Amino acid sequence: MPGIKSNTKKNASEKGGADAYVETDDADTIAKREAELIDFLASFDDWLSVYSYLIDSTFYLDPFTNEDRKNAETVEDCQSATWILATVENGTVSIKVDSEALIVKGLAALLVRLLDGQPVDAVLESEIDFVSKTMLEQYLDAPRSKGLSAMHKTIVEQVRKFVKGQTFSRSTVSY
């Protein structure tokens, strides 16, 4: 996916819609990815452009299979049914997400962009704060903000369980 590093203000369609995705490098830290995401979101003029971007970003997520759904956890504090499946291979976290609602799935996609491909320790210690530093804070209602936080906590908890050798299957996590 092409990275957008422009500081000019444009709407989502001018930026290339779904192609306007923050490019990440596996060598990047979570903090660096988050800083780039904050800069990118700041380049939008209005909430509708950010909203369009969130929806467009769902098209870049890996497909969520029936098998994934069987092994995923449901995030209880989301407004819509949302599933997260985090796994670890060779010390690196892999995350897949799905939701019935596109805006929630788009918010989950932001977490995937920040945390996917990162080392286990980095994910376990991660503190995500991009909402308070972007227009998302102004436009996300309390339930969606709470849901985003619950998604992050679910990812961290799944990674913790995976590292401890515990398995998880279709349990519900509440925070």
C-alpha positions as CSV (number, residue, x, y, z in Angstrom):
1,M,0.0,0.0,0.0
2,P,1.4,3.4,-0.8
3,G,2.2,5.6,2.1
4,I,0.9,9.1,2.3
5,K,3.4,11.5,3.8
6,S,1.8,14.7,2.5
7,N,1.2,17.6,4.8
8,T,-1.4,19.2,2.6
9,K,-5.0,19.0,3.6
10,K,-7.1,16.9,1.2
11,N,-10.2,14.8,1.5
12,A,-10.1,10.9,1.3
13,S,-11.0,10.8,-2.4
14,E,-8.3,13.2,-3.3
15,K,-5.8,11.1,-1.3
16,G,-6.7,8.0,-3.2
17,G,-9.5,6.6,-1.0
18,A,-8.5,3.1,0.2
19,D,-5.0,3.6,-1.3
20,A,-4.5,6.4,1.2
21,Y,-3.2,4.1,3.9
22,V,-0.4,4.8,6.3
23,E,2.5,2.6,5.1
24,T,4.4,0.8,7.8
25,D,7.7,-0.9,7.9
26,D,8.1,-4.0,10.2
27,A,11.3,-2.3,11.6
28,D,9.2,0.6,12.8
29,T,8.3,0.8,16.5
30,I,4.7,1.2,17.6
31,A,5.5,4.7,18.8
32,K,6.8,5.6,15.3
33,R,3.8,4.1,13.6
34,E,1.5,5.9,16.0
35,A,3.2,9.2,15.3
36,E,2.9,8.7,11.5
37,L,-0.8,7.8,12.0
38,I,-1.4,11.0,14.0
39,D,0.3,13.1,11.3
40,F,-1.7,11.4,8.6
41,L,-5.0,11.8,10.4
42,A,-4.2,15.5,11.0
43,S,-4.0,16.0,7.2
44,F,-7.7,15.5,6.8
45,D,-9.9,18.5,6.7
46,D,-13.0,17.1,8.3
47,W,-14.6,14.1,10.0
48,L,-16.3,12.8,6.8
49,S,-12.9,12.4,5.2
50,V,-11.6,10.5,8.2
51,Y,-14.8,8.4,8.3
52,S,-14.3,7.5,4.6
53,Y,-10.7,6.6,5.3
54,L,-11.7,4.3,8.1
55,I,-14.2,2.5,5.9
56,D,-11.8,2.3,3.0
57,S,-9.1,0.9,5.3
58,T,-11.2,-2.2,6.0
59,F,-10.5,-3.4,2.4
60,Y,-6.8,-3.9,3.3
61,L,-7.4,-6.2,6.2
62,D,-6.6,-9.9,5.7
63,P,-9.8,-11.9,5.1
64,F,-11.4,-13.3,8.3
65,T,-12.2,-17.0,7.7
66,N,-14.7,-19.2,9.4
67,E,-11.8,-20.9,11.2
68,D,-10.5,-17.5,12.3
69,R,-14.0,-16.7,13.8
70,K,-14.0,-20.0,15.7
71,N,-10.6,-19.1,17.3
72,A,-11.2,-15.4,17.7
73,E,-12.4,-13.6,20.8
74,T,-15.4,-11.3,20.8
75,V,-14.9,-7.8,22.1
76,E,-17.7,-7.2,24.5
77,D,-17.4,-3.5,24.9
78,C,-17.8,-2.7,21.1
79,Q,-21.1,-1.4,19.8
80,S,-21.1,-4.1,17.1
81,A,-20.0,-7.6,17.2
82,T,-16.2,-7.5,16.8
83,W,-13.7,-10.4,16.6
84,I,-10.0,-10.3,17.2
85,L,-7.5,-13.0,16.6
86,A,-3.9,-12.3,17.7
87,T,-1.2,-15.0,17.2
88,V,2.5,-15.1,17.8
89,E,5.1,-16.7,15.5
90,N,8.8,-16.3,16.0
91,G,8.3,-13.6,18.5
92,T,6.2,-11.5,16.2
93,V,2.5,-10.7,16.7
94,S,0.0,-11.2,13.9
95,I,-3.5,-9.7,14.2
96,K,-6.7,-10.3,12.3
97,V,-9.9,-8.5,13.0
98,D,-13.5,-8.4,11.8
99,S,-16.7,-6.6,12.8
100,E,-20.2,-6.3,11.6
101,A,-19.9,-2.5,11.4
102,L,-17.5,-0.9,8.9
103,I,-16.6,2.1,11.1
104,V,-15.7,-0.3,14.0
105,K,-13.8,-2.5,11.6
106,G,-12.0,0.6,10.4
107,L,-11.0,1.5,13.9
108,A,-9.8,-2.0,14.5
109,A,-7.7,-1.7,11.2
110,L,-5.9,1.3,12.9
111,L,-4.9,-1.0,15.7
112,V,-3.7,-3.7,13.2
113,R,-1.6,-1.0,11.5
114,L,0.0,-0.1,14.8
115,L,0.5,-3.5,16.3
116,D,0.7,-6.2,13.6
117,G,4.2,-7.4,12.9
118,Q,5.6,-6.0,16.1
119,P,7.6,-7.9,18.7
120,V,5.7,-9.5,21.5
121,D,7.2,-7.3,24.2
122,A,6.4,-4.2,22.3
123,V,2.7,-5.2,22.0
124,L,2.5,-6.3,25.6
125,E,3.9,-2.9,26.8
126,S,2.0,-0.8,24.2
127,E,-0.1,2.2,25.2
128,I,-2.1,3.6,22.4
129,D,-3.0,7.3,22.5
130,F,-3.7,8.4,18.9
131,V,-7.3,9.2,19.6
132,S,-6.6,12.0,22.0
133,K,-4.1,13.5,19.6
134,T,-6.4,13.6,16.5
135,M,-9.9,14.7,15.6
136,L,-11.1,11.2,16.5
137,E,-11.3,12.4,20.1
138,Q,-13.8,15.0,19.1
139,Y,-15.9,12.8,16.9
140,L,-15.9,9.3,18.4
141,D,-18.7,8.9,20.9
142,A,-17.9,7.3,24.3
143,P,-19.0,3.8,23.4
144,R,-16.8,3.7,20.3
145,S,-13.8,5.1,22.2
146,K,-14.5,2.5,24.9
147,G,-14.7,-0.2,22.2
148,L,-11.4,0.8,20.7
149,S,-9.8,0.6,24.1
150,A,-11.3,-2.8,24.6
151,M,-10.0,-4.0,21.2
152,H,-6.5,-2.9,22.2
153,K,-6.8,-4.7,25.6
154,T,-8.1,-7.8,23.9
155,I,-5.1,-7.9,21.6
156,V,-2.7,-7.5,24.5
157,E,-4.5,-10.2,26.5
158,Q,-4.5,-12.6,23.5
159,V,-0.8,-12.1,23.0
160,R,-0.2,-12.6,26.8
161,K,-2.2,-15.9,26.7
162,F,-0.4,-17.0,23.5
163,V,3.0,-16.4,25.1
164,K,1.9,-18.3,28.3
165,G,0.9,-21.3,26.1
166,Q,-2.7,-20.9,26.9
167,T,-5.3,-21.4,24.2
168,F,-8.4,-19.3,23.7
169,S,-11.5,-20.0,21.7
170,R,-14.6,-17.9,21.3
171,S,-14.5,-16.5,24.8
172,T,-15.7,-13.1,25.5
173,V,-13.3,-10.6,27.1
174,S,-14.7,-7.7,29.1
175,Y,-12.8,-4.8,30.5
